[in-house]
Amino acid sequence: MAGKNWSPLAAWRNRLWFGALVLLLSGCASVPDEVQLPVNTSWLLSGQPLFAEPVRLAELPDDDILGLAPEMRAYLAEIAPESGPQHRLQLLLKGFERHDYTVQYHADKTLTASETYSQQVGNCMAFTVMMVAMARELGANAYFNQVEVPPVWGHEEAQTFVVYRHINMVSQSPRGRRVVDFNLQAYDPVYDQRKISDTEAFAQFYSNRGLELMQQGEMRDAFRYLRKSLELRPYSADLWANLGAFYSRNQVFDAAEESYKRALQLQGDHAIAMSNLERLHRRQEQFELADYYAKRARYHRERNPYYLYYQARAAYEEGDYKSAKSQLRRAIWQYEKDHRFHFLMGLTRFRLGEFDDSRAHFSEAFSLADNPGTQSAYNRKLKYLISNREE
C-alpha cells in the first residue's frame, strides 16, 4: 500500500503544508476591503494621473533595438565570410576578447545594438542586444536568455531587497549551447534560466529605459517608455510594479497603489509590490493596510530559501554559528541545489567542530558549482580556513 512508503519527514512536510494552507485561508477573512477593489488599468496606462492630457499611442517609442549601423555590418562582413555561422561567431567573440571592439559596463545605459557599438558602453541588456543582433547577422542561432538571479537582502535592513532580471545571449547549435554574458566569469548556471522571446526582451528594454529616464527627471519620456513596455507585455507583474514606482516617485500615490495592486493580481507573491505598498500606506499613516502588506511580505519572505540564506550569512559573520546552521537547514530543505547554501553550511559546521558533516557539504558545494571561478574562490577560502585552524 502507498501508505507504507510515508516517512516521518513526509508527514512533517504534510503538516507544514496543511498549517500554511490554514494560515492562508484564515488570513483571507481579514483582507481589507480596499485590497479587493478592481483596478482601472486604462486610467493608469493613460498617464492622466500625472499629465493633464492622456498620452497617445502614437507618442510611444519605437526604437530600432536590433538594428545594425553600416560600420557594424562592414565589420561583420569581414569575419571569415566563407566559414559557417558558429565559427564566425567564435571569431567574433575572440575579437571582443582581443578588444577589437569594447564595451564598458554602465548600469544605467540601456542602449540599442548600434548605440552600444558606437558609444562602447552599456549594461547587460545593452551588451546582449548588441550580441544577439551581431550573431544573427552572422547567421548564427541566437536568442535572449533570462537568468533568474535570486533577490538580495541587505544586512542593514532585512525587509528591503532588490530584484533584477539578468539577460544574456545563448546560441544553440548541433555542437551544444554557447552562453555569451557580459561577465561570463560571474555567470552561474545554478540559477534557473529560460529562453525568452524578442517581445519579452524588448519589453524589459523599454522598462529599463523608462526607469533610467525617471532617474534623470525626464518624466514624460519615462512614462512613454514604461507604457511601451506594458503595451508589449500587459500581464507582467514586474512591469506594473515599475509603473507603480514611477507614480510613487511623482507622488501620485493613488496611481502608485493601483499599479502595485495590479502587479499583485498578476503575481500574488510579488515582493517588491508588497514592500512598496507597505511603505506607501505607512507614509500616509494608513497603518491597517501597511500592517496587512507587511504580514504578506513577511510570510513569503520567510519561506524563501534565499532570504534564509542571507539571514544565515549575517548570523555566521556575527559568530552565531548555531543560528546560521538552523537557517541553512531550512534553506537547504526548501532548495538543495544552490552551491552557496552548502558551502556556507560547510563553513558553519566546521566552526562548530562537526567536521564530517562539514566535508559532506563542501563536497556537495563543489559538485554543484560548475563555474571554475567559483570553485577557485572556494578553494582559496578552504585553504585560508584550514591554515588558520592549524596555527
N, C-alpha and C positions, 0 to 999 in steps of 0.2 A: 504493500500500500504506500501511497505517496507520503502519508504522514510519518512513516518510519524514517524518512530522509531528513526530517526537520532537525536542525541543530539548535542549541541554546542561543547561538549568535543570530540565527534567522528569526527565532522567536522574539529576541530582544529588538531586532530591527522592525519586526511587525508591530510591536508595542509602540516603538517610537513613531512609526508612520501613523498608527491609529491616533496617538496622542496629538501629533501635529495636525491631523485632519480635524479632530475635535476642537483644537485651538482655532483653526481657520473658520470652522463653522460657527463657533461661538462668537468669534470676532465680527462675523457678518451682521450680527444683531445690533452692534454698536456703531455701524458705519454712519457718519454724519450725513444728513440729507444733501448737503451741498456737493458731496463727492459723487452722488449718483445722478446728478442732473446731466442732461445731454450737452455735448459740446458743439458750438456753432463754428464749424471749421471754415465755412465760407467767409465769415467775418474775420477770422484770424488770417486767412490767406489773402484777403483784400488789401491788407495794410492800413485799413481805415482806423483801427485803434490808435495808430500813431500819426498817420498822414491825413490831411484834410480830404483828399480825394483818393479813391481806390487806385492801386497800381494795376495798369492794364497788362494783359498777357503779352502784348506787342513790346512792352518795355523789358521783358525778361531777357537775360543774356543768352547768347548762342555762341559760346567760344569754340573755336576750331581746336579742340583738345588734342587730337592725334595728328593734326596737320603737320607736314614736313616743309620746312623752308628750303629754297633751292640749294643752299650750301650744304644742307643735310643730305639731300638726295645725291648731290655730287660726291660727297664723302663716302656714302654707302655704295655708290656705283663702282667705286674703285676697289672695294673689298672682294678680292678673289671672285670676279664675276663668273668664272667658269665652274666654280665649285658649288656644292649643294648647300641648301639653306642652313643646316646645322653647323657645317664647317665655317660658313660665313659668319654665323652668329658667334661661334667660338672666337674667331679672329676679331670681331667687333669688341667682345669682352676683353680680350687681351690688349686691344688698343686703349681701352679705358684704364687698364692696369698700368700701361706704359705712359699714361697721361697724354695720349694723342688728343683727347678731349677730356675735360674735367668738370665736375660738379661739386661745389662746396655746399655742405649742409646748412640750411637755414630753416628753422622750424616754421616760420611764418611766411614761407614763399611757396604757395601752391600755384604752379605755373603750367602753361601748356607745353607740349613737347618742343615746339620751336622756341618758346621763351626760355625754357630750361637750357637748351643747347646754346642759345646766343648769349644769355646772361651768365651761364655757368654757375648758377646757384639753384637751390630748390630743396624741398623736403622729400620724404619718402614717396608721397603721391606724385610730385613733380618728376622725380627720377624714374619712377615706374611708368608713368605716362610716356616719357621720352623713350624708355627702353622698349616698351610694347610697340610704339609706333615704328621704331627703327628695326626691330626684329621682324615685324610683319612686312616691312619694305624689303627685307632680305629674303622673304618667302618662308620664314620660319613660323611654326605654330606657336603663338604666344597669347597668354591670357592673364587677366588680373586675378591675383590670389590674395584673399583676405586672411590674415593671421589673427586669431582670437587671443590677443595678448591680454592676460588677466588684469583686473583692476589693481591699482596700487594704493595702499592706505598709508598716509603719513603718520609717523610716530607721534608727532606733536598733537594731532587731533584725529583720533581713530575714526571719527564719524565722517571725515571728509576724505574722499578718494577721487581719482581721476581715471576715466576710461577713454581710451582712444583706439581707433581702428588702424592697424598697421597693414599696409598693402605692399606686396611685391609682385614680381612677374614670374610666371612659370612657363617654360617652353617644353612641350611634350613631343617626343619623337620615338621611333622604334627602339632607340638606344636607351631610353629612360626619361627621367624627369629632371630638368635643369631649373634650379631656383636662382633668380637674379634679384639680389637685395642690395639696398644702399650700403648696408653694413652687414655683409654676409657672415663675418666673424661672430656677430651678436645674434644672428638668426638661430632660433632654437626650434627644431622640428617637433619637440614635445607638445607644443601648443596646437590646439585644433585649428584647422585651416580649411578653406573651401574655395573652389573656383567661383568667381562672381562674373556676372555679365558686364558688358561695357556700360549698359544703362545704370547698373548699380554703382559701378566705379565712378561714372560721370556725376551721379547724384552726390557722392561723397566729395568729389572735386568741387562742385558748386557750393556745397555746405562749408567746406574748408575756406574757400574764398570769401564766403559771406561772413564768417566769423573773423577773418583777418581784416576785412573792411570795417567791421564793427569796432574792432580794437583801434582802428585808425580814425574813428569818428565819422566815417562815410556811411551814414545810417540808411539813406535811401538805396544806395548801391548795395549795401549789406543785405537789406531786405530783398532786393531783386534777386540776388544770388541764392539766398535761403529759400525764397519762394520757388525758384527754378529747381532746386534740389527736390522739393516736395512735389513739384509737377512731375518729375521723373519717378519718384518713389513715395506716393502718398500714404503708404502704410508702414513707413519706417518710424519706429519709436525714437530712435536716435535723432532723426531729423526734426521731429516735433519737439524734442527736448531742446535742441539747438534754437529753434524758433522761440521757445519759451525763454531761453537765456537772452535772446535779442530783445524781447519785450521787457524783460526784467531790467536789463541794462538801461533801457529808456524809461524806466519807472512806470510803465503801463502794466500795472500789476494784475489787473483783471484778465488781460490778454495772456500774460505770462502764466497765470494759474490755469487758464483754459488749455493752453498749449501743453503744459505738463500733464494735465489730466488726460488729454488725448494720447500722449505717449504711454500713460499707464493703461488706457483702454486697449492699446495695441500690444503692450508687454507689461503684464502685471507686476513683474519684479524689477522694473527699470530703476536702478539705484539712483541715478542722477536726478530723475524726475521726482522721486520720493524725497530725497535730501533737499532739493531746491524748493519743493513745496513746503517742507517743514520750515525752512529759513524764511520763506516768503510770509507764511502765516504768523511766525513768531515776530517778525519785524512789524507786522500790522496788529500785534497783540491779540491775535485770534488763537488763543492757546489750546482750545479744544482740538481744532484742526491741526495745529502744529504737533500736538502730542500724538494724534492719530497717525500722521505720516511718520513721525519719529519711531513709533512702535512698529509700523510696517517695515520701515527701513532696517530697524534692528533685527527683526525676525528673519529677514532674508540674509542680512549680513552675517549673522551668527551661524548660519547654515552654509556659508560659503567657505570652501576649504582654503581659498587664498586669504580671506580675512583671518582665519585661524592661523595660517602660516605666518602672517605678519605680526599677529599677537605673540606667537611663539618666538619669533625673531627678536622682538622687543624684550621679552622675558629672558631670553638667552643672553642678550647684550647686558642686561642688568644683573646677570648671575643667578637668576631664579630658574634653575635647570629643571626642577620638578614641574613648575608651571609650564615651561616650554615643552616638556615631554607630554604633558596632558593635552595641550593644544594640538601638538603634532599628531598624537594618536587619533584625535578626532578628524584632523585634516586628511590623514592617510586613509582612514576608514571611509571617508567620503570620496576621495580620489587618490588612487595609489600609483599613478603613472607619471607624476612630476618628480624629476630627479632632485629638485631643490628640497622638497619635503624630506626625502630620505637622507640627503646629505646633512641637513640640519639635525635630523634625528640621530644620525651617527655621531655628530659633534656633541649633542646633548647627552647621549648615553655614555660617550667617552668621558665627559666631565663627571658623570655620576658613577663612574667606575664599572659600568656594565659593558665590558669590552667585547664579549661575544656578540651581543646584540648590536653593538656599535659597528663591528666589522660587517655584519649582515646588511645593515642599512647602507654602509659605504659601498659595498659590492652592488647593491641594487641601484644606487645613485649612478655609478659608473656604467652599468648596463643600460640605463635609460637615457643617459646623456650622450647623444650621438655626435655632438659638436666637439671637435678636437680642442677648440679654445676653452670650452667649459671643462673638459677633462684635464687639461693642463692646469687650469686655475685650481681645480680640486686637488690635484697632486701637490701643488705648492702649499696649499692650506694644510694638507695632511703632514707634509714634511715639517712645517713650522710647528704643528701641534705635537708631533712626536718628539722633535728636538727639544721643545720646552719641557716636556714631561721627563726626558732623560737627564736634564740639567739638575 
